[in-house]
């Protein structure tokens, strides 16, 4: 049964301990991401974050200068992990079809490992400079994958009757939808989930 991404994120991120100020920066960031997802970034105030953490606002500011800084770090966590996939050896060398498969597997792995961060990234609408910068990085990532799709088409391993940019959007539409229903405690991990995605999505583009 499908469940909402906020419920899954809640199960994937440690719950806040009210009245216990012993958080490190990483824990504060993880809980802030959870709150941003649950209530929306724009609707989340520093006061509500501090209340969720059981901290004073001054204690929260001791760790992070602003709510915007938390958002910036969270989005960089997601995008940085995706961009790193493109730099992996399996994505940088070899037949284009195999490189494309590696990138798709890597994207699924990042989504599973960084579920909360990617969920937040996919909800960004460009309402601030930080959000617009993240969206620009997403577009650049998609453009690089589209180049890889075109190379696979020229190579003959991917069908050429679907425009590469459209194929890329369709592939990542499927990958990104995982945040809406994936259960971290479910029977499939990142590897098995990637197999499923490739079987349904990429096999439809393969020429043989």
TIRO-2110 file (N, C-alpha, C; in Angstrom, 1 decimal):
// TIRO-2110
0.8, -1.2, 0.0, N, 1, A
0.0, 0.0, 0.0, CA, 1, A
0.9, 1.2, 0.0, C, 1, A
0.5, 2.2, -0.8, N, 2, A
1.3, 3.4, -0.9, CA, 2, A
1.1, 4.3, 0.4, C, 2, A
2.1, 5.0, 0.8, N, 3, A
2.0, 5.9, 1.9, CA, 3, A
2.6, 7.2, 1.5, C, 3, A
2.3, 8.2, 2.3, N, 4, A
2.8, 9.6, 1.9, CA, 4, A
4.2, 9.7, 2.2, C, 4, A
4.9, 10.5, 1.4, N, 5, A
6.4, 10.7, 1.6, CA, 5, A
6.7, 11.3, 3.0, C, 5, A
5.8, 12.1, 3.5, N, 6, A
6.1, 12.7, 4.9, CA, 6, A
6.1, 11.6, 5.9, C, 6, A
5.2, 10.6, 5.8, N, 7, A
5.2, 9.5, 6.7, CA, 7, A
6.5, 8.7, 6.6, C, 7, A
6.9, 8.5, 5.4, N, 8, A
8.2, 7.7, 5.2, CA, 8, A
9.4, 8.5, 5.7, C, 8, A
9.4, 9.8, 5.4, N, 9, A
10.5, 10.6, 5.9, CA, 9, A
10.5, 10.6, 7.4, C, 9, A
9.4, 10.6, 8.0, N, 10, A
9.3, 10.6, 9.5, CA, 10, A
9.9, 9.3, 10.0, C, 10, A
9.7, 8.2, 9.3, N, 11, A
10.2, 6.9, 9.8, CA, 11, A
11.7, 6.8, 9.5, C, 11, A
12.2, 7.6, 8.6, N, 12, A
13.6, 7.6, 8.2, CA, 12, A
14.5, 8.5, 9.0, C, 12, A
13.9, 9.5, 9.6, N, 13, A
14.7, 10.5, 10.3, CA, 13, A
14.4, 10.4, 11.8, C, 13, A
15.4, 10.5, 12.6, N, 14, A
15.2, 10.3, 14.1, CA, 14, A
14.2, 11.4, 14.6, C, 14, A
13.3, 11.0, 15.5, N, 15, A
12.4, 11.9, 16.0, CA, 15, A
13.0, 12.9, 17.0, C, 15, A
12.5, 14.1, 17.1, N, 16, A
13.1, 15.1, 18.0, CA, 16, A
12.8, 14.7, 19.4, C, 16, A
13.8, 15.0, 20.3, N, 17, A
13.6, 14.8, 21.7, CA, 17, A
13.4, 16.1, 22.4, C, 17, A
12.2, 16.4, 22.7, N, 18, A
11.8, 17.7, 23.3, CA, 18, A
12.6, 17.9, 24.7, C, 18, A
13.1, 19.1, 24.8, N, 19, A
13.8, 19.4, 26.1, CA, 19, A
15.2, 18.8, 26.2, C, 19, A
15.6, 18.1, 25.2, N, 20, A
17.0, 17.6, 25.2, CA, 20, A
17.9, 18.3, 24.2, C, 20, A
18.7, 19.3, 24.7, N, 21, A
19.4, 20.1, 23.8, CA, 21, A
20.7, 19.5, 23.2, C, 21, A
20.9, 18.2, 23.4, N, 22, A
22.1, 17.6, 23.0, CA, 22, A
22.2, 17.1, 21.5, C, 22, A
21.8, 18.0, 20.6, N, 23, A
21.8, 17.7, 19.2, CA, 23, A
23.1, 18.2, 18.6, C, 23, A
23.6, 17.4, 17.6, N, 24, A
24.7, 18.0, 16.9, CA, 24, A
24.2, 18.6, 15.6, C, 24, A
25.0, 19.2, 14.8, N, 25, A
24.5, 20.0, 13.6, CA, 25, A
23.8, 19.0, 12.6, C, 25, A
24.4, 17.8, 12.5, N, 26, A
23.7, 16.9, 11.5, CA, 26, A
22.3, 16.6, 12.0, C, 26, A
22.1, 16.3, 13.2, N, 27, A
20.8, 15.9, 13.7, CA, 27, A
19.8, 17.1, 13.5, C, 27, A
20.3, 18.3, 13.8, N, 28, A
19.4, 19.5, 13.6, CA, 28, A
19.0, 19.6, 12.2, C, 28, A
20.0, 19.4, 11.3, N, 29, A
19.7, 19.5, 9.9, CA, 29, A
18.6, 18.5, 9.4, C, 29, A
18.8, 17.3, 9.9, N, 30, A
17.9, 16.2, 9.5, CA, 30, A
16.5, 16.5, 10.0, C, 30, A
16.4, 17.0, 11.2, N, 31, A
15.0, 17.3, 11.8, CA, 31, A
14.4, 18.5, 11.1, C, 31, A
15.3, 19.5, 10.8, N, 32, A
14.8, 20.6, 10.0, CA, 32, A
14.2, 20.2, 8.7, C, 32, A
14.9, 19.3, 8.0, N, 33, A
14.4, 18.8, 6.7, CA, 33, A
13.0, 18.2, 6.8, C, 33, A
12.9, 17.4, 7.9, N, 34, A
11.6, 16.7, 8.2, CA, 34, A
10.5, 17.7, 8.4, C, 34, A
10.8, 18.8, 9.1, N, 35, A
9.8, 19.8, 9.4, CA, 35, A
9.5, 20.6, 8.1, C, 35, A
10.5, 20.9, 7.3, N, 36, A
10.2, 21.5, 6.0, CA, 36, A
9.3, 20.7, 5.1, C, 36, A
9.5, 19.4, 5.1, N, 37, A
8.7, 18.5, 4.3, CA, 37, A
7.2, 18.5, 4.9, C, 37, A
7.1, 18.4, 6.1, N, 38, A
5.8, 18.2, 6.8, CA, 38, A
5.0, 19.5, 6.6, C, 38, A
5.6, 20.6, 6.8, N, 39, A
4.8, 21.9, 6.8, CA, 39, A
5.1, 22.9, 5.7, C, 39, A
6.1, 22.5, 4.9, N, 40, A
6.5, 23.5, 3.8, CA, 40, A
7.5, 24.4, 4.3, C, 40, A
8.5, 24.7, 3.5, N, 41, A
9.7, 25.5, 3.9, CA, 41, A
9.2, 26.9, 4.3, C, 41, A
8.4, 27.5, 3.4, N, 42, A
7.9, 28.9, 3.6, CA, 42, A
7.1, 29.0, 4.9, C, 42, A
6.3, 28.0, 5.2, N, 43, A
5.4, 28.1, 6.4, CA, 43, A
6.2, 27.7, 7.7, C, 43, A
7.4, 27.3, 7.6, N, 44, A
8.2, 26.9, 8.8, CA, 44, A
8.9, 28.1, 9.3, C, 44, A
8.7, 28.4, 10.6, N, 45, A
9.5, 29.6, 11.2, CA, 45, A
10.6, 29.0, 12.0, C, 45, A
11.6, 29.9, 12.3, N, 46, A
12.6, 29.5, 13.2, CA, 46, A
12.1, 29.1, 14.6, C, 46, A
11.0, 29.8, 15.0, N, 47, A
10.4, 29.5, 16.3, CA, 47, A
9.9, 28.1, 16.3, C, 47, A
9.2, 27.7, 15.2, N, 48, A
8.6, 26.3, 15.2, CA, 48, A
9.7, 25.3, 15.1, C, 48, A
10.8, 25.6, 14.4, N, 49, A
11.9, 24.6, 14.4, CA, 49, A
12.5, 24.5, 15.8, C, 49, A
12.7, 25.6, 16.5, N, 50, A
13.3, 25.5, 17.8, CA, 50, A
12.4, 24.7, 18.7, C, 50, A
11.1, 25.0, 18.6, N, 51, A
10.1, 24.2, 19.4, CA, 51, A
10.2, 22.7, 19.1, C, 51, A
10.2, 22.4, 17.9, N, 52, A
10.3, 20.9, 17.5, CA, 52, A
11.5, 20.3, 18.1, C, 52, A
12.6, 21.0, 18.2, N, 53, A
13.9, 20.5, 18.7, CA, 53, A
14.0, 20.6, 20.2, C, 53, A
13.1, 21.4, 20.8, N, 54, A
13.2, 21.6, 22.3, CA, 54, A
14.3, 22.5, 22.6, C, 54, A
14.7, 23.4, 21.7, N, 55, A
15.7, 24.3, 21.9, CA, 55, A
15.2, 25.8, 22.0, C, 55, A
16.0, 26.6, 22.5, N, 56, A
15.7, 28.1, 22.4, CA, 56, A
16.1, 28.5, 21.0, C, 56, A
15.6, 29.6, 20.5, N, 57, A
16.0, 30.2, 19.2, CA, 57, A
17.5, 30.5, 19.3, C, 57, A
18.0, 31.1, 20.4, N, 58, A
19.4, 31.4, 20.4, CA, 58, A
20.2, 30.2, 20.3, C, 58, A
19.8, 29.1, 20.9, N, 59, A
20.6, 27.8, 20.9, CA, 59, A
20.6, 27.3, 19.4, C, 59, A
19.5, 27.4, 18.7, N, 60, A
19.4, 27.0, 17.3, CA, 60, A
20.3, 27.9, 16.5, C, 60, A
20.3, 29.2, 16.7, N, 61, A
21.2, 30.1, 16.0, CA, 61, A
22.7, 29.8, 16.3, C, 61, A
22.9, 29.3, 17.4, N, 62, A
24.3, 28.9, 17.7, CA, 62, A
24.9, 27.9, 16.7, C, 62, A
24.0, 27.0, 16.2, N, 63, A
24.4, 26.0, 15.3, CA, 63, A
24.3, 26.4, 13.8, C, 63, A
23.2, 27.2, 13.5, N, 64, A
22.9, 27.6, 12.2, CA, 64, A
22.5, 29.1, 12.2, C, 64, A
23.1, 29.9, 11.3, N, 65, A
22.8, 31.3, 11.3, CA, 65, A
21.4, 31.7, 10.9, C, 65, A
20.7, 30.8, 10.1, N, 66, A
19.4, 31.1, 9.6, CA, 66, A
18.7, 29.9, 9.1, C, 66, A
17.4, 30.0, 8.9, N, 67, A
16.6, 29.0, 8.3, CA, 67, A
17.1, 28.8, 6.8, C, 67, A
17.5, 29.9, 6.2, N, 68, A
17.9, 29.8, 4.8, CA, 68, A
19.2, 28.9, 4.7, C, 68, A
20.1, 29.0, 5.7, N, 69, A
21.3, 28.2, 5.7, CA, 69, A
20.9, 26.7, 5.8, C, 69, A
20.0, 26.4, 6.6, N, 70, A
19.5, 25.0, 6.7, CA, 70, A
19.0, 24.5, 5.3, C, 70, A
18.2, 25.3, 4.7, N, 71, A
17.7, 24.9, 3.3, CA, 71, A
18.8, 24.7, 2.4, C, 71, A
19.8, 25.7, 2.4, N, 72, A
20.9, 25.6, 1.4, CA, 72, A
21.7, 24.3, 1.6, C, 72, A
22.0, 24.0, 2.9, N, 73, A
22.7, 22.8, 3.1, CA, 73, A
22.0, 21.5, 2.7, C, 73, A
20.7, 21.5, 3.0, N, 74, A
19.8, 20.4, 2.7, CA, 74, A
19.8, 20.1, 1.2, C, 74, A
19.6, 21.2, 0.4, N, 75, A
19.5, 21.1, -1.0, CA, 75, A
20.8, 20.7, -1.6, C, 75, A
21.9, 21.2, -1.0, N, 76, A
23.2, 20.8, -1.5, CA, 76, A
23.5, 19.3, -1.2, C, 76, A
23.0, 18.8, -0.1, N, 77, A
23.2, 17.4, 0.2, CA, 77, A
22.6, 16.5, -0.9, C, 77, A
21.4, 16.9, -1.3, N, 78, A
20.7, 16.1, -2.4, CA, 78, A
21.4, 16.3, -3.7, C, 78, A
21.6, 17.5, -4.2, N, 79, A
22.2, 17.8, -5.5, CA, 79, A
23.6, 17.3, -5.5, C, 79, A
24.4, 17.5, -4.5, N, 80, A
25.8, 17.1, -4.5, CA, 80, A
25.9, 15.6, -4.6, C, 80, A
25.0, 14.8, -4.0, N, 81, A
25.0, 13.4, -4.1, CA, 81, A
24.6, 12.9, -5.5, C, 81, A
23.7, 13.6, -6.2, N, 82, A
23.3, 13.3, -7.5, CA, 82, A
24.4, 13.6, -8.5, C, 82, A
25.0, 14.8, -8.3, N, 83, A
26.1, 15.2, -9.2, CA, 83, A
27.3, 14.3, -9.1, C, 83, A
27.5, 13.7, -7.9, N, 84, A
28.7, 12.8, -7.7, CA, 84, A
28.5, 11.5, -8.5, C, 84, A
27.3, 11.1, -8.7, N, 85, A
27.0, 9.9, -9.5, CA, 85, A
27.6, 10.1, -10.9, C, 85, A
27.5, 11.3, -11.5, N, 86, A
28.0, 11.5, -12.8, CA, 86, A
29.5, 11.5, -12.9, C, 86, A
30.2, 11.6, -11.7, N, 87, A
31.6, 11.6, -11.7, CA, 87, A
32.2, 10.2, -11.4, C, 87, A
31.3, 9.3, -11.1, N, 88, A
31.8, 7.9, -10.8, CA, 88, A
32.3, 7.3, -12.1, C, 88, A
33.3, 6.4, -11.9, N, 89, A
33.9, 5.7, -13.1, CA, 89, A
32.9, 5.1, -14.0, C, 89, A
31.9, 4.4, -13.5, N, 90, A
30.9, 3.8, -14.3, CA, 90, A
30.1, 4.7, -15.1, C, 90, A
30.0, 6.0, -14.7, N, 91, A
29.3, 7.0, -15.5, CA, 91, A
30.2, 7.7, -16.5, C, 91, A
31.5, 7.6, -16.3, N, 92, A
32.4, 8.5, -17.1, CA, 92, A
33.1, 7.7, -18.2, C, 92, A
33.1, 6.4, -18.1, N, 93, A
33.8, 5.6, -19.2, CA, 93, A
33.0, 4.4, -19.5, C, 93, A
33.2, 3.9, -20.8, N, 94, A
32.5, 2.7, -21.2, CA, 94, A
31.4, 3.1, -22.2, C, 94, A
30.7, 2.0, -22.8, N, 95, A
29.6, 2.3, -23.7, CA, 95, A
28.6, 3.2, -23.1, C, 95, A
28.0, 4.0, -23.9, N, 96, A
27.0, 5.0, -23.4, CA, 96, A
25.8, 4.3, -22.7, C, 96, A
25.3, 3.2, -23.3, N, 97, A
24.2, 2.5, -22.7, CA, 97, A
24.5, 2.0, -21.3, C, 97, A
25.7, 1.5, -21.1, N, 98, A
26.1, 1.1, -19.8, CA, 98, A
26.3, 2.2, -18.8, C, 98, A
26.8, 3.3, -19.3, N, 99, A
26.9, 4.5, -18.5, CA, 99, A
25.6, 5.1, -18.1, C, 99, A
24.6, 5.1, -19.0, N, 100, A
23.3, 5.5, -18.6, CA, 100, A
22.7, 4.6, -17.6, C, 100, A
22.8, 3.3, -17.7, N, 101, A
22.3, 2.4, -16.7, CA, 101, A
23.0, 2.7, -15.3, C, 101, A
24.2, 3.0, -15.3, N, 102, A
24.9, 3.3, -14.1, CA, 102, A
24.4, 4.5, -13.4, C, 102, A
24.1, 5.6, -14.2, N, 103, A
23.6, 6.8, -13.7, CA, 103, A
22.2, 6.6, -13.1, C, 103, A
21.4, 5.8, -13.8, N, 104, A
20.0, 5.6, -13.3, CA, 104, A
20.1, 4.8, -12.0, C, 104, A
20.9, 3.8, -11.9, N, 105, A
21.1, 3.0, -10.7, CA, 105, A
21.6, 3.9, -9.6, C, 105, A
22.6, 4.8, -9.9, N, 106, A
23.1, 5.7, -8.9, CA, 106, A
22.1, 6.7, -8.4, C, 106, A
21.2, 7.2, -9.3, N, 107, A
20.2, 8.1, -8.9, CA, 107, A
19.2, 7.4, -7.9, C, 107, A
18.8, 6.2, -8.2, N, 108, A
17.9, 5.5, -7.3, CA, 108, A
18.6, 5.3, -5.9, C, 108, A
19.9, 4.9, -6.0, N, 109, A
20.7, 4.7, -4.7, CA, 109, A
20.7, 6.0, -3.9, C, 109, A
20.9, 7.2, -4.5, N, 110, A
20.9, 8.4, -3.8, CA, 110, A
19.5, 8.7, -3.3, C, 110, A
18.5, 8.5, -4.0, N, 111, A
17.2, 8.7, -3.5, CA, 111, A
16.9, 7.9, -2.3, C, 111, A
17.2, 6.6, -2.3, N, 112, A
17.0, 5.8, -1.1, CA, 112, A
17.8, 6.2, 0.1, C, 112, A
19.1, 6.5, -0.2, N, 113, A
20.0, 6.9, 0.9, CA, 113, A
19.8, 8.3, 1.4, C, 113, A
19.3, 9.2, 0.6, N, 114, A
19.0, 10.6, 1.0, CA, 114, A
17.6, 10.9, 0.8, C, 114, A
16.7, 10.1, 1.2, N, 115, A
15.3, 10.2, 0.8, CA, 115, A
14.7, 11.5, 1.3, C, 115, A
14.9, 11.9, 2.5, N, 116, A
14.4, 13.2, 3.0, CA, 116, A
14.9, 14.4, 2.2, C, 116, A
16.2, 14.4, 1.9, N, 117, A
16.8, 15.5, 1.2, CA, 117, A
16.3, 15.6, -0.2, C, 117, A
16.2, 14.5, -0.9, N, 118, A
15.7, 14.5, -2.3, CA, 118, A
14.2, 14.9, -2.3, C, 118, A
13.5, 14.4, -1.3, N, 119, A
12.1, 14.8, -1.3, CA, 119, A
11.9, 16.3, -1.2, C, 119, A
12.8, 16.9, -0.3, N, 120, A
12.7, 18.4, -0.2, CA, 120, A
13.2, 19.0, -1.5, C, 120, A
14.2, 18.5, -2.1, N, 121, A
14.6, 19.1, -3.4, CA, 121, A
13.5, 19.1, -4.5, C, 121, A
12.8, 18.0, -4.5, N, 122, A
11.7, 17.9, -5.5, CA, 122, A
10.5, 18.8, -5.2, C, 122, A
10.5, 19.3, -4.0, N, 123, A
9.4, 20.2, -3.7, CA, 123, A
9.8, 21.7, -3.8, C, 123, A
11.0, 22.0, -4.2, N, 124, A
11.4, 23.3, -4.4, CA, 124, A
10.8, 24.0, -5.6, C, 124, A
10.3, 25.2, -5.5, N, 125, A
9.6, 25.9, -6.6, CA, 125, A
10.3, 27.2, -7.0, C, 125, A
11.4, 27.5, -6.5, N, 126, A
12.2, 28.6, -7.0, CA, 126, A
11.7, 29.9, -6.3, C, 126, A
11.3, 29.9, -5.1, N, 127, A
10.8, 31.1, -4.4, CA, 127, A
11.9, 31.9, -3.8, C, 127, A
13.1, 31.5, -3.9, N, 128, A
14.3, 32.3, -3.3, CA, 128, A
15.5, 32.0, -4.2, C, 128, A
16.5, 32.8, -3.9, N, 129, A
17.8, 32.6, -4.7, CA, 129, A
18.3, 31.2, -4.4, C, 129, A
18.2, 30.7, -3.2, N, 130, A
18.7, 29.4, -2.8, CA, 130, A
18.0, 28.3, -3.6, C, 130, A
16.7, 28.4, -3.7, N, 131, A
15.9, 27.5, -4.4, CA, 131, A
16.1, 27.5, -5.9, C, 131, A
16.3, 28.8, -6.4, N, 132, A
16.6, 28.9, -7.9, CA, 132, A
17.9, 28.3, -8.2, C, 132, A
18.9, 28.4, -7.3, N, 133, A
20.2, 27.9, -7.6, CA, 133, A
20.1, 26.3, -7.6, C, 133, A
19.3, 25.8, -6.7, N, 134, A
19.1, 24.3, -6.7, CA, 134, A
18.4, 23.8, -8.0, C, 134, A
17.4, 24.6, -8.4, N, 135, A
16.7, 24.2, -9.7, CA, 135, A
17.7, 24.3, -10.9, C, 135, A
18.6, 25.3, -10.9, N, 136, A
19.5, 25.4, -12.0, CA, 136, A
20.5, 24.2, -12.0, C, 136, A
20.9, 23.7, -10.8, N, 137, A
21.7, 22.5, -10.7, CA, 137, A
20.9, 21.3, -11.2, C, 137, A
19.7, 21.2, -10.9, N, 138, A
18.8, 20.1, -11.4, CA, 138, A
18.8, 20.1, -12.9, C, 138, A
18.6, 21.3, -13.5, N, 139, A
18.5, 21.4, -14.9, CA, 139, A
19.9, 21.0, -15.6, C, 139, A
21.0, 21.4, -15.0, N, 140, A
22.3, 21.0, -15.5, CA, 140, A
22.5, 19.5, -15.4, C, 140, A
22.0, 18.9, -14.3, N, 141, A
22.1, 17.5, -14.1, CA, 141, A
21.3, 16.8, -15.2, C, 141, A
20.1, 17.2, -15.4, N, 142, A
19.2, 16.6, -16.5, CA, 142, A
19.9, 16.8, -17.9, C, 142, A
20.5, 17.9, -18.1, N, 143, A
21.1, 18.2, -19.4, CA, 143, A
22.2, 17.2, -19.6, C, 143, A
23.0, 16.9, -18.6, N, 144, A
24.1, 15.9, -18.7, CA, 144, A
23.6, 14.5, -19.0, C, 144, A
22.5, 14.2, -18.3, N, 145, A
21.9, 12.8, -18.6, CA, 145, A
21.4, 12.8, -20.0, C, 145, A
20.8, 13.9, -20.5, N, 146, A
20.2, 13.9, -21.8, CA, 146, A
21.4, 13.7, -22.9, C, 146, A
22.5, 14.3, -22.6, N, 147, A
23.7, 14.1, -23.5, CA, 147, A
24.0, 12.6, -23.5, C, 147, A
24.0, 11.9, -22.4, N, 148, A
24.3, 10.5, -22.3, CA, 148, A
23.2, 9.7, -23.0, C, 148, A
22.0, 10.1, -23.0, N, 149, A
20.9, 9.4, -23.7, CA, 149, A
21.2, 9.5, -25.2, C, 149, A
21.5, 10.7, -25.6, N, 150, A
21.8, 10.9, -27.1, CA, 150, A
23.0, 10.1, -27.5, C, 150, A
24.0, 10.0, -26.7, N, 151, A
25.2, 9.1, -27.0, CA, 151, A
24.7, 7.7, -27.1, C, 151, A
23.9, 7.2, -26.3, N, 152, A
23.4, 5.8, -26.3, CA, 152, A
22.5, 5.6, -27.6, C, 152, A
21.8, 6.7, -28.0, N, 153, A
21.0, 6.6, -29.3, CA, 153, A
22.0, 6.4, -30.5, C, 153, A
23.0, 7.3, -30.5, N, 154, A
24.0, 7.2, -31.6, CA, 154, A
24.7, 5.8, -31.6, C, 154, A
24.9, 5.3, -30.4, N, 155, A
25.6, 4.0, -30.2, CA, 155, A
24.7, 2.9, -30.7, C, 155, A
23.4, 3.1, -30.7, N, 156, A
22.4, 2.1, -31.1, CA, 156, A
21.9, 1.2, -30.0, C, 156, A
22.2, 1.6, -28.7, N, 157, A
21.7, 0.8, -27.6, CA, 157, A
20.4, 1.3, -27.1, C, 157, A
20.1, 2.5, -27.4, N, 158, A
18.8, 3.1, -27.0, CA, 158, A
18.1, 3.6, -28.2, C, 158, A
16.8, 3.4, -28.3, N, 159, A
16.0, 3.7, -29.5, CA, 159, A
16.1, 5.2, -29.7, C, 159, A
16.1, 5.6, -31.0, N, 160, A
16.3, 6.9, -31.4, CA, 160, A
15.0, 7.7, -31.8, C, 160, A
13.9, 7.1, -31.6, N, 161, A
12.6, 7.8, -32.0, CA, 161, A
12.0, 8.5, -30.9, C, 161, A
12.7, 8.6, -29.8, N, 162, A
12.2, 9.4, -28.6, CA, 162, A
13.3, 10.5, -28.4, C, 162, A
12.9, 11.8, -28.4, N, 163, A
13.9, 12.8, -28.3, CA, 163, A
14.5, 12.7, -26.9, C, 163, A
15.9, 12.9, -26.9, N, 164, A
16.7, 12.6, -25.7, CA, 164, A
16.2, 13.3, -24.5, C, 164, A
15.9, 14.6, -24.6, N, 165, A
15.5, 15.4, -23.5, CA, 165, A
14.2, 14.9, -22.9, C, 165, A
13.3, 14.5, -23.8, N, 166, A
12.0, 13.9, -23.4, CA, 166, A
12.2, 12.6, -22.7, C, 166, A
13.0, 11.7, -23.3, N, 167, A
13.3, 10.5, -22.6, CA, 167, A
13.9, 10.7, -21.2, C, 167, A
14.8, 11.6, -21.1, N, 168, A
15.4, 11.9, -19.8, CA, 168, A
14.3, 12.3, -18.8, C, 168, A
13.4, 13.2, -19.2, N, 169, A
12.3, 13.6, -18.3, CA, 169, A
11.5, 12.5, -17.9, C, 169, A
11.2, 11.6, -18.8, N, 170, A
10.3, 10.5, -18.5, CA, 170, A
11.0, 9.5, -17.6, C, 170, A
12.3, 9.3, -17.8, N, 171, A
13.1, 8.4, -16.9, CA, 171, A
13.1, 8.9, -15.5, C, 171, A
13.4, 10.2, -15.4, N, 172, A
13.5, 10.7, -14.0, CA, 172, A
12.2, 11.1, -13.4, C, 172, A
11.1, 11.2, -14.2, N, 173, A
9.8, 11.2, -13.7, CA, 173, A
9.5, 10.0, -12.9, C, 173, A
9.9, 8.8, -13.5, N, 174, A
9.7, 7.6, -12.8, CA, 174, A
10.6, 7.5, -11.5, C, 174, A
11.9, 7.8, -11.7, N, 175, A
12.8, 7.7, -10.5, CA, 175, A
12.3, 8.7, -9.4, C, 175, A
12.0, 9.9, -9.8, N, 176, A
11.6, 10.9, -8.7, CA, 176, A
10.3, 10.5, -8.0, C, 176, A
9.4, 9.8, -8.7, N, 177, A
8.1, 9.4, -8.1, CA, 177, A
8.3, 8.4, -6.9, C, 177, A
9.5, 7.8, -6.8, N, 178, A
9.8, 6.9, -5.7, CA, 178, A
9.6, 7.6, -4.4, C, 178, A
9.9, 8.9, -4.3, N, 179, A
9.8, 9.6, -3.0, CA, 179, A
8.3, 9.5, -2.5, C, 179, A
7.4, 9.4, -3.3, N, 180, A
6.0, 9.4, -2.9, CA, 180, A
5.5, 8.1, -2.3, C, 180, A
6.2, 7.0, -2.6, N, 181, A
5.6, 5.7, -2.1, CA, 181, A
6.7, 4.8, -1.5, C, 181, A
7.9, 5.1, -1.7, N, 182, A
9.0, 4.1, -1.2, CA, 182, A
8.9, 4.0, 0.3, C, 182, A
9.0, 2.8, 0.8, N, 183, A
9.1, 2.5, 2.3, CA, 183, A
10.5, 2.1, 2.7, C, 183, A
11.2, 2.8, 3.4, N, 184, A
12.6, 2.4, 3.8, CA, 184, A
12.6, 1.1, 4.5, C, 184, A
11.5, 0.8, 5.2, N, 185, A
11.5, -0.5, 6.0, CA, 185, A
10.9, -1.6, 5.2, C, 185, A
10.6, -1.4, 3.9, N, 186, A
10.0, -2.4, 3.0, CA, 186, A
11.0, -3.5, 2.6, C, 186, A
10.5, -4.4, 1.7, N, 187, A
11.3, -5.5, 1.4, CA, 187, A
12.4, -5.2, 0.4, C, 187, A
12.4, -4.1, -0.3, N, 188, A
13.4, -3.8, -1.3, CA, 188, A
14.3, -2.7, -0.9, C, 188, A
15.6, -3.0, -1.2, N, 189, A
16.6, -1.9, -0.9, CA, 189, A
16.9, -1.2, -2.2, C, 189, A
18.0, -0.4, -2.2, N, 190, A
18.3, 0.4, -3.4, CA, 190, A
18.6, -0.4, -4.6, C, 190, A
19.3, -1.5, -4.5, N, 191, A
19.7, -2.3, -5.6, CA, 191, A
18.5, -3.0, -6.3, C, 191, A
17.6, -3.6, -5.4, N, 192, A
16.5, -4.2, -6.0, CA, 192, A
15.5, -3.2, -6.6, C, 192, A
15.4, -2.1, -6.0, N, 193, A
14.5, -1.0, -6.6, CA, 193, A
15.1, -0.5, -7.9, C, 193, A
16.4, -0.4, -8.0, N, 194, A
17.0, 0.0, -9.2, CA, 194, A
16.7, -1.0, -10.3, C, 194, A
16.8, -2.3, -10.0, N, 195, A
16.5, -3.3, -11.0, CA, 195, A
15.1, -3.1, -11.5, C, 195, A
14.1, -2.9, -10.6, N, 196, A
12.7, -2.7, -11.0, CA, 196, A
12.6, -1.5, -11.9, C, 196, A
13.3, -0.4, -11.6, N, 197, A
13.2, 0.9, -12.4, CA, 197, A
13.7, 0.6, -13.8, C, 197, A
14.9, 0.0, -13.8, N, 198, A
15.5, -0.3, -15.1, CA, 198, A
14.6, -1.2, -16.0, C, 198, A
14.0, -2.2, -15.4, N, 199, A
13.2, -3.2, -16.1, CA, 199, A
12.0, -2.5, -16.7, C, 199, A
11.4, -1.6, -15.9, N, 200, A
10.2, -0.9, -16.4, CA, 200, A
10.5, 0.3, -17.4, C, 200, A
11.5, 1.1, -17.0, N, 201, A
11.8, 2.3, -17.8, CA, 201, A
12.8, 2.1, -18.9, C, 201, A
14.0, 1.7, -18.6, N, 202, A
15.0, 1.6, -19.6, CA, 202, A
14.8, 0.5, -20.6, C, 202, A
14.2, -0.6, -20.2, N, 203, A
14.0, -1.7, -21.2, CA, 203, A
13.1, -1.2, -22.3, C, 203, A
12.2, -0.3, -22.0, N, 204, A
11.3, 0.3, -23.1, CA, 204, A
12.1, 1.1, -24.1, C, 204, A
13.3, 1.6, -23.7, N, 205, A
14.0, 2.4, -24.6, CA, 205, A
15.1, 1.6, -25.4, C, 205, A
15.4, 0.4, -24.9, N, 206, A
16.5, -0.4, -25.5, CA, 206, A
16.1, -0.9, -26.8, C, 206, A
17.0, -1.0, -27.7, N, 207, A
16.8, -1.5, -29.1, CA, 207, A
16.8, -3.0, -29.1, C, 207, A
17.3, -3.6, -28.1, N, 208, A
17.3, -5.1, -28.1, CA, 208, A
17.4, -5.6, -26.7, C, 208, A
END
